[in-house]
Amino acid sequence: MPIFEYQCTSCGKEFEILVRASSPAPACPACSGSELRKKLSAFATISASASSQAQLPEACQSCGNPGGPGACAFGAN
């Protein structure tokens, strides 16, 4: 279920909305207008390359929590 960014052509309000395949056409939350312009937005990806792995913290040595050392209560004394 992707999140799309829209701009209302009536009032200019920009907003994001989760769009399902079965969802009705979205309306502006500010003015209830239906004339919307879909905006081009950036998206995030996770790469398995070595350079991206170097930016992630190491797993906690006590429990393996991917949040890194100190992310769980096992390592705290």
Secondary structure, DSSP 8 states (H G I E B T S, - for coil): --EEEEEETTT--EEEEE--TT------TTT----EEE----------SHHHHHHS----TTT--TT-TTSSSSS--
